[in-house]
């Protein structure tokens, strides 16, 4: 009578396994979030931590698993005969082809059982394995699902395999590795979400362009008063400064082409005498935006935003609007950057006659003009 060999119960649902899954998911989630957030907010230490933490955690897991692997390696494997019920090549990109075997294993001191295994077989040796053929296998007695075909058995076992006639057993005797279980997968997913959320919450101020901690006034939104030279009226402006960028928004009736307006705005973003370097400076009618270079990155193509020829900006806008034939500009924008090595100031105006643009150097001298008619 055939004896049924049951699949071992799930071992990943124990409290220790679930705690390990939660910790693993947390490390993975926090590391991925650190890489993304570190890139967005240009925080080099956070980005490096996203690479180092999972590496260290993987090393610790490897070291912690060494005693278990040593115990498993010390287990004496059993040798038995097995009947090939079926075989199928999984793929064949190289000389060693992964082959999926369905075997009936017949131990000398226990009941027969069915098991599935995948093993690399050389193309030259593949004809030696055929359905209903008998092979010699080895497996650890406590983990029979880890059965492996012995490619070169000892002469006694080779003679036994050549003369043996084994009968198949029912598929109900199939053994398999214990399932991971739902609890372990849920713990990994929960840890992944918690780890990512923790990093995002810790750096939410830099990530979303605001600072919730107690910092000096330049790091929070502030309102100041200024007098427009064209209207001679008092209007408000809003300044927002973070570690990565700064913006100044003028009130109604004001313009950054007004005399001295840009200088005061840039001074408020750079904290007076602070020599903060910028990657780009973008100026519109009532909006000034500065993207600052990351701290500790001397190789970035940055420049001092206070050194721009702001007194030349009104003339550049006028030249782009009139000399290039765009008519009275409806909108205009000035961009300063030095991504190509030298400082470039680009002016783009849009009016009834189309769009016109020009480029100037760091002194405000025009070096290139262009115009596009509607």
Secondary structure, 3 states (H helix, E strand, C coil): CCCCCCCCCCCCCCHHHHHHHHHHHHHHHHHHHHHHHHHHCCCHHHHHHHHHHHHHHHHHHHHHCHHHHHHHHHCCEEEEEEEEEEEEECCCCCCEEEEEEEEEEECCCCCCEEEEEEEEEECCCHHHCCCCCEEEEEEECCEEEEEEECCCCCHHHHHHHHHCCCCCCCHHHCECCCCCCHHHHHHHHHHHHHHHHHHHHHCHHHHCCCCCCCCCHHHCCEEEEEECCCCCCEEEEEEEECCCEEEEEECCCCCCCCCCHHHHHHHHHCCCCCCCEEEEEEECCCEEEEEECCCCCCCCCCEEHHHCCHHHHHHHHHHHHHCCCCCCEEEEEEEEECCCCCCEEEEEEEECCEEEEEEECCCCCEEEEEEEEC
